[in-house]
């Protein structure tokens, strides 16, 4: 009996690999066809890159474009950029209120634009303090220079939660926008010393942050010049110093633009990484508190986005050219973070 069942199962007809197992409705196929044609004319999709056996051409188009973008970033160890694509009924970024409200048009005639946006898929914390302390001991001013380059470039290409960002957000979250907790305690303790000390013990204080990070990490100190970094990358006896300065210099020399930065109402929560000086230090609490506070109101996690008119594939070609330095910078940020956190 078992043999008969096996024979019957093996004789059942099966679809060839080139035949999709799921058929998309005609309206959806027309919408997907517009997107596919747009990407082909824009140069993002070719006959060789498009998967032939695809039940969802729209998803396949997005995957091909994402693969192109990731090739220019390179393999990542610390960052997880996610690129998404969808047809929309507008060709203006400022008409897109939020991703929850964006719906793919059900009719091909309603497709006015192609919306591409990117986010961090999995935010991690990376402990960089020991490496930066080592660099600072080897060459005073080097760690400040590396951290400043990382901050300046990442803010336009792929924001990360650095110590100076932590200090800014602590001021906004806990201290009424002031440099420390003094005014907050004055307003909430009404001259009661015991209540003041109890409240201070339960909150994040300026002293606690200053004890967790060196002063140069909190103040965006410029550090060494690029000429000095070049010399160190070639001549320093420590291979770790040479590699760090090589990566930092490459990042410093990579042009990045804020043209694609998301400009929306609300707090940004899409940081690609949180930098800790020691494992599970104060950066964990502040970044978590910031995220929870932001989620209670208007917030967004999109790092960048563009919307192109669906009848102008040349706009996609221009964007792909303009994005190459941005993608290279993302890859360098990842490699520098990985090097510092090893």
MOZIVEN-V183396 format. One record per backbone hydrogen bond with DSSP energy under -0.5 kcal/mol. NH is the residue of the N-H (numbers start at 0). CO is the residue of the C=O. Records with the same first field share a line. If there is no record, write none. Layout:
NH = CO ; CO
This chain:
4 = 0
5 = 1
6 = 2
7 = 3
8 = 4
9 = 5
10 = 6
11 = 8
18 = 15
19 = 17
23 = 21
28 = 24
29 = 25
30 = 26
31 = 27
32 = 28
33 = 29
34 = 30
35 = 31
36 = 32
37 = 33
38 = 34
39 = 35
40 = 36
41 = 37
42 = 38 ; 39
43 = 38
44 = 38
48 = 45
49 = 45
53 = 51
59 = 55
60 = 56
61 = 57
62 = 58
63 = 59
64 = 60
65 = 61
66 = 62
67 = 63
68 = 64
69 = 65
70 = 66
71 = 67
72 = 68
73 = 69
81 = 118
83 = 116
85 = 114
87 = 112
94 = 91
95 = 92
96 = 94
100 = 97
101 = 97 ; 98
102 = 100
109 = 106
110 = 107
111 = 87 ; 109
112 = 87
113 = 307
114 = 85 ; 112
115 = 113 ; 305
116 = 83
117 = 303
118 = 81
120 = 79 ; 118
123 = 271
125 = 273
127 = 125 ; 275
128 = 275
131 = 127
132 = 128
133 = 129
134 = 130
135 = 131
136 = 132
137 = 133
138 = 134
141 = 138
144 = 140
145 = 141
146 = 142
147 = 143
148 = 144
149 = 145
150 = 146
151 = 147
152 = 148
153 = 149
154 = 150
155 = 151 ; 152
156 = 152
157 = 153
160 = 272
161 = 159
165 = 161
166 = 162
167 = 163
168 = 164
169 = 165
170 = 166
171 = 167
172 = 168
173 = 169
174 = 169 ; 170
176 = 170
177 = 174
184 = 180
185 = 181
186 = 182
187 = 183
188 = 184
189 = 185
191 = 188
192 = 190
195 = 191
196 = 192
197 = 193
198 = 194
199 = 195
200 = 196
201 = 197 ; 198
202 = 198 ; 199
204 = 202
208 = 204
209 = 205
210 = 206
211 = 207 ; 208
212 = 208
216 = 213
217 = 213 ; 214
218 = 214
220 = 215
223 = 140
228 = 224
229 = 225
230 = 226
231 = 227
232 = 228
233 = 229 ; 230
234 = 230
235 = 231
238 = 236
241 = 237
242 = 238
243 = 239
244 = 240
245 = 241
246 = 242
247 = 243
248 = 244
249 = 245
250 = 246
251 = 247
252 = 248
253 = 250
254 = 252
260 = 257
261 = 302
263 = 261
266 = 297
268 = 299
269 = 299
271 = 158
273 = 123
274 = 160
275 = 125 ; 273
280 = 277
283 = 280
284 = 280
285 = 281
286 = 282
287 = 283
288 = 284
289 = 285
290 = 286
291 = 287
292 = 288
293 = 289
294 = 290
295 = 291 ; 292
296 = 293
299 = 266
302 = 117
303 = 117
304 = 259
305 = 115
307 = 113
309 = 111
311 = 308
314 = 311
315 = 311
316 = 312
317 = 313
318 = 314
319 = 315
320 = 316
321 = 317
322 = 318
323 = 319 ; 320
325 = 321
326 = 322
327 = 323
328 = 324
329 = 325
330 = 326
331 = 327
332 = 328
333 = 329
334 = 330
335 = 331
336 = 332
337 = 333
338 = 334
339 = 335
340 = 336
341 = 337 ; 338
